[in-house]
């Protein structure tokens, strides 16, 4: 008799609430699928508005729609969970409110979450950085791999992944916006001819512009600024050139290699720290 009552109660619950729960899950799944399609299609159409590959518009579009997608997923899942709990007869709001320390913790957490979300919105609106940019945030320098309204994920040069809450971001140094500058300092000995060394740097700068791979990322011709310092053991010279965003790393490596090879061919010694000792 008891088994029949329990079976009847289960059947009645499934009829009254089970179908509704299944419906909520189906709607949530369809909403997730539609959200993915909608954000993908809109993002692709906006990126096709210009002919340049990986342009600033492309980067910003990808960043914004990734944030929209991640925010939509959270809203869909959160709404579905609350609706299912309510359908199962769990009074979510009274339970949270009745537990004092849980309510306090939830309130403090909500304040932090709101702070992070507002900061994330300002970052997007002001276009401070996008996914793929090289930035320095809170002492961490690396490439932005992902961004949501709550946090920014940055991977540094050694591969460490840093998850930074947007509310904690105070100063952003974007090293990839619009253009970059390659700067290489060269130290020669006091015995070498400064004018010859400067002309050699100018020749290297001219060769840089003629190089097929390097010349394609230059925005201006290389400039040799002259003598930048008279150090204890060396005369410091400088060559610099404006490049496309994030291209300065490769240009600097190219310049250092050419400086090492060409200076050696011309007999110009690169200075290094040393100490002279006189024996009396």
HELIX and SHEET records of a PDB file:
HELIX    1   1 UNK A    2  UNK A   13  1                                  12    
HELIX    2   2 UNK A   14  UNK A   18  3                                   5    
HELIX    3   3 UNK A   19  UNK A   47  1                                  29    
HELIX    4   4 UNK A   56  UNK A   87  1                                  32    
HELIX    5   5 UNK A   92  UNK A   98  1                                   7    
HELIX    6   6 UNK A  100  UNK A  126  1                                  27    
HELIX    7   7 UNK A  166  UNK A  168  5                                   3    
HELIX    8   8 UNK A  194  UNK A  210  1                                  17    
HELIX    9   9 UNK A  212  UNK A  215  1                                   4    
HELIX   10  10 UNK A  248  UNK A  265  1                                  18    
SHEET    1   A 5 UNK A 161  UNK A 165  0                                        
SHEET    2   A 5 UNK A 151  UNK A 156 -1                                        
SHEET    3   A 5 UNK A 140  UNK A 147 -1                                        
SHEET    4   A 5 UNK A 134  UNK A 137 -1                                        
SHEET    5   A 5 UNK A 172  UNK A 174 -1                                        
SHEET    1   B 3 UNK A 180  UNK A 188  0                                        
SHEET    2   B 3 UNK A 235  UNK A 243 -1                                        
SHEET    3   B 3 UNK A 223  UNK A 230 -1                                        
END                                                                             
